[in-house]
Every structure is written in structure tokens, then in C-alpha cells.
Amino acid sequence: MKRNEEISKLAGIREWDFIVIGGGASGLGSALDAASRGFKTLLLESHDFAKATSSRSTKLVHGGVRYLAQGDIGLVKEALKERGLLAQNAAHVVKNQSFIIPNYTWWGGIYYKIGLSIYDFLAGKLSLGKTKYISKSKTVEKLPTIEQHNLASGVVYQDGQFDDARLAINLTQTLIEKGGSAVNYMKVTGLLKNDSGKINGVEAEDQFSGQQYELHAKAVINATGVFTNDILNMNNPKHGKFVVPSQGIHLVLDKSFLKSDDAIMIPKTSDGRVLFVVPWHDRALVGTTDTLLENPSFEPHALESEISFVLNTARQYLAKKPTREDVKSMFAGLRPLAAPKEGGKNTKEVSRSHKVITSDTGLVSIIGGKWTTYRKMAQDTIDKAVEILHLNGGPSQTENMSIHGNMEGELVDRTSHLYVYGSDIPAIKSLQSSDPQYVQKIHPDHAFTIAEAVWAIRYEMAETIEDILARRVRLLFLDARAAIDSAHTIAQLIAKEKGHTQEWADQQEKEFIELAKGYLLTPYSPKTITHH
């Protein structure tokens, strides 16, 4: 995956079958679905793949226990089926995760055991394991850090857990292997229309070189998530509002707050949502919130009220009470919820199911949805485009399609942090052994090696420090201070690999540190060691 090679394809193709705008879960899914049906497909992303929403999830591949409680059986069934498919198609990056609901009332255990048995039943043969009722002592044994005061029992159920930004990169790799094209940092600035007012392409601008492109296509897919309205504005300034952005934040704590391979699911919080404490890359991830926002941004920030809500709720259930000082990293993401017809204000009423919207100009937009159902969303989107634009192409091929990196789940060594690379692991190991510098750690407190950064630059289209430290290796999301301390090393490495100037490296470093400070809850003070 090399950006300059992808860009060089743009000159050679007069007309694409599909141009997909947006490099998150729904855009990558749609592009892969189109390419695997034999369509000439190009995906354009204005920033980096999974930059906005798709790198900021709760890292769960799940049916959505919460939607079951709301009675949305259809969505739960669809999501459970997709969970099972994703666990087969990307076994390296998706894994089984057991969750425990701690009950502080005598009837809680019975209630959740019944509810979750329905959840298992709906999963059918793709169920990951049976729900079990466990005693108070068993709950404490499995969750040594749980608040024991008034604890009555526990209920264990199975769901999936994954690394979202890594899966996005794997989807991009698969897309290119299937003959499609993808370019990051290529911003769509306008839509092209023919004489009869139908869309027949896009205007785009390379965010690095400033070069402008006019690219023609039979079909244009708008998969820009919370930015859907921007593209719809280019299409028709008088369109209704289709997407409601809702913010969810996550706090990352040291593993000592969980001390378990089981996750905790807290079913009834003060805002009526569920709160998860999930083991992720040797840290404990706590989230999430649901706050309606007016204006979406690529780098959303947690609100003070959200931070206190997550910390206060976690403190009620954890024996070791987390404080602001314990937060290693904090990240916020926006959900592109499909707007309700009546303009309802409550995000719990706004469904997580997806909608495909068609404009009379032929623009097809995909909105709503969630990571777990990305493949089904993509299939519905391409089916719709094929139908309304009368394109020739067979049915979707993605249901049992192996994604780049996929290898049998049993063969994946989860004790090594390299497991997310799946079948690329041998190549990374041989890169490590090719140069003594490459086997060194990016940061002394974390397992990630220089080789992984080199790999990201050479083969995963990483162009900036942020691409590497936020999304190719997840250091910024796991430990923002460590990421800041590593910025210099990575800036020098990219400059060396790509032939950039020292000025470029210094500027990159400065920008990244500014950005990374937004992931900290307490002010950053540089360590005494300084690199010069």
C-alpha cells in the first residue's frame, strides 16, 4: 500500500465505476464490496483512514445488549450475525471477550441471565458461548477489583472485541488486493454533474501537494459519517438534516484497575446507558457517553460533564477508585446517528441501524450504523447504487471473504502485541531482524517497536506522526504522555524514510504534540530528558 502508487492510478483511469468518499468503516466496507463485484473502485479520504469516528469506538464487536433491552430485535440479530462473520473473516484482530455484569440486587442476576440467554439464542450457531449465572464469590474471584459492598452475584456473557483502526487498515489492504484503489489525504471539494444534473464524478485536492483532480465515475457514494451533511450541501444546499452527531468519550486506565481478562458491563448508569470497562492492549478502556453535538469536528474533545460521569460511574463499581491523575489517555469520537423523522432530541431514541439515502442527482449516502455491521451496511449501499443507476454487477461477495491479515484464531498468539498484524507477523519479524535499530522500542514502557513504524510508513500508507502513533500502533490512545515523548523519534524516522527536510520533521513534531495534549486529562510537563 503506497500512496504515490495509488495517486499515479488517478491519471490512467478516465472513468471509475465507483468513487467512494470517506475512509472509515462504511466507506472502506462499501469500496471493498464494490471492488469485489468487479467494479473499478476508488476510495478518497480527506485525512487518514479511520481518522474521525472509526478509530474511536469502544472496540467491541457486539450485537448490542442495550438494543435488546430497547426491543430492537432486528438490529440485534443482524449485528450478532455480522459479529460471527467478522470473527471468521478477520480472526487475527477480532477475539472472544467475556463480560461480567455485577449485580447489586438479588433479582439482577435472574433478570440479566434471562435477557442474555435471549441474546445467545438470537446469535444461533454464531453464538460465542453460553450465558452463565455466577455467585458473589465467583464474581470477586474473576473480577478482583470489583466493588464488593452489597454485591449479590454476577452474570457472564460472551461478545467480541477488536482493534478498530487496525481493521480499517486491513480493509484498505484488502480493497487494493481486490483491484480497488484508495488514497488518504485526498479531500473531495466538489461534485461534478453532467448537463442533465446527474452526478458524474468529484473534484478532489491532494492535501499535501495541493494538486487538484477532476475524477469521473458512474456512481458516487457518500460515506462521510458525521460529515455527511457537508457532501449533501455540495449536492443540494436545500437538503434536510440526515445525521445527528453524538459524542462518546473513553478514558484509558492502567490494567491495575481491572486485573482481569474479563470485561465489566454496568447495565444501568445514571444516564440510562451501559458503561463498559474492557481490557484492551493491556490497558482498561472505560466508556462511553452519549452527548448530542451541534458541530462535528475531526478532533472532538471530551466535555467536563462526560469526564466526571465516566469517572464517577467507574468509581461506584471499582474497588480501586480512578481519579483524573490515573487517566493515561482520553479520546472522544462522534457517532453518525441517522436523524429521527420527528427531529427527536434524545440520542437513545435515535437508532443505531443504518439508512441508505438516494438523492435525485444519483448520489447515494450511507448513514448511521456501527462498526459491527459495517459489511452489511456496505452491501446494502452498493446494492442500492447498482439498482438506481442500473449498473451491471453480480451480488455482494463479502460475506465469507477473508480480510487481509486473517489467520485461524487458534494460530494467533495473543500474548504478543504483534497479534493484530495476523499473517503479516513473519514479515514484521524479518524487518525487525534486518536492522538492530528496528527491534528497539518506540517507547521504553510499551512493546511497540521501530520496525512497526517503518512497516506503517512503507506498507500501510502512514504519512504523519499521528497516523503512526494514533492508528497504526495505538500509543496515543493507550498512553498520551508516552506518545508525546515518542514524537521526536517518529518524526525523524518518517523524514528519513520519505526524504523530508528537518524543518518538516520539526513542524510535524510540534503539531503532533499540540494534538496529543488534547488526549491528556492533567497538564503535560516534559520529562527532564530532552532530545536535540
TADAJO-V697620 format. One record per backbone hydrogen bond with DSSP energy under -0.5 kcal/mol. NH is the residue of the N-H (numbers start at 0). CO is the residue of the C=O. Records with the same first field share a line. If there is no record, write none. Layout:
NH=CO + CO
This chain:
5=1
6=2
7=3
8=4 + 5
9=5 + 6
10=6
11=7
12=8
13=11
15=215
16=39
17=39
18=218
19=41
20=18 + 220
21=19 + 43
27=23
28=24
29=25
30=26
31=27
32=28
33=29
34=30
35=31
36=32 + 33
37=34
38=33
40=38
41=17
42=180
43=19
44=182
49=22
50=47
54=49
55=52
60=159
61=59
66=63
67=63
68=64
69=65
70=67
71=66
72=70
75=71
76=72
77=73
78=74
79=75
80=76
81=77
82=78
83=79
84=80
85=81
86=82
87=83 + 84
88=84
89=85
90=87
92=89
93=89
94=160
96=158
98=156
99=262
100=154
101=99
102=152
108=104
110=106
111=107
112=108
113=109
114=110
115=111
116=112
117=113
118=114
119=115
120=116
121=117
122=118 + 119
123=119 + 120
125=122
126=123
131=155
133=153
135=151
138=134
139=135
140=136
141=137
142=138
144=257
145=142
146=316
150=147
151=102
152=102
153=133
154=100
155=131
156=98
158=96
159=60
160=94
161=58
162=92
163=161
166=162
167=163
168=164
169=165
170=166
171=167
172=168
173=169
174=170
175=171
176=172
177=173
178=175
179=174
180=40
182=42
184=46
185=44
186=204
188=186 + 202
189=202
191=200
193=197
196=193
198=360
199=191
200=191
201=214
202=189
203=212
204=186
205=210
206=184
209=205
212=203
214=201 + 212
215=13
216=199
217=15
218=16
220=18
221=363
222=20 + 220
226=223
227=224
229=226
230=226
231=227
232=228
233=229
234=230
235=231
238=235
241=239
243=336
244=242
245=334
246=290
247=332
249=330
250=285
251=328
252=250 + 283
254=281
256=253
257=254
258=254
262=97
263=276
264=99
265=263 + 274
266=264
268=266 + 272
271=268
274=265
275=286
276=263
277=284
279=282
282=279
283=252
284=277 + 282
285=250 + 283
286=275
287=248
290=246
292=244
295=293
299=296
306=302
307=303
308=304
309=305
310=306
311=307
312=308
313=309
314=310
315=311
316=312 + 313
317=313
318=144
319=144
320=318
321=319
325=322
326=323
327=251 + 325
328=251
329=518
330=249
331=299
332=247
334=245
336=243 + 334
337=350
338=241
342=339
346=344
348=345
349=345
350=348
354=366
356=354 + 364
358=362
361=358
363=219
364=356 + 362
365=221
366=354 + 364
367=335
368=352
372=369
373=370
376=372
377=373
378=374
379=375
380=376
381=377
382=378
383=379
384=380
385=381
386=382
387=383
388=384
389=385 + 386
390=385
392=390
393=36
400=397
402=88
403=169
405=402
410=407
411=407 + 408
412=410
413=411
415=412
418=415
419=416
420=417
421=418
422=404
423=420
424=421
427=423
428=424
429=425
430=426
431=427
432=428
433=429 + 430
434=431
437=434
438=434 + 435
439=436
441=447
442=447
445=442
449=439
450=437
451=448
452=448
453=449
454=450
455=451
456=452
457=453
458=454
459=454 + 455
460=0
461=455
462=460
467=463
468=464
469=465
470=465 + 466
471=466
472=467
475=468
476=473
477=473 + 474
478=474
479=327
480=327
482=478
483=479
484=480
485=481
486=482 + 483
489=485
490=486
491=487
492=488
493=489
494=490
495=491
496=492
497=493
498=494
499=494
504=500
505=501
506=502
507=503
508=504
509=505
510=506
511=507
512=508
513=509
514=510
515=511
516=512
517=513 + 514
518=515
519=516
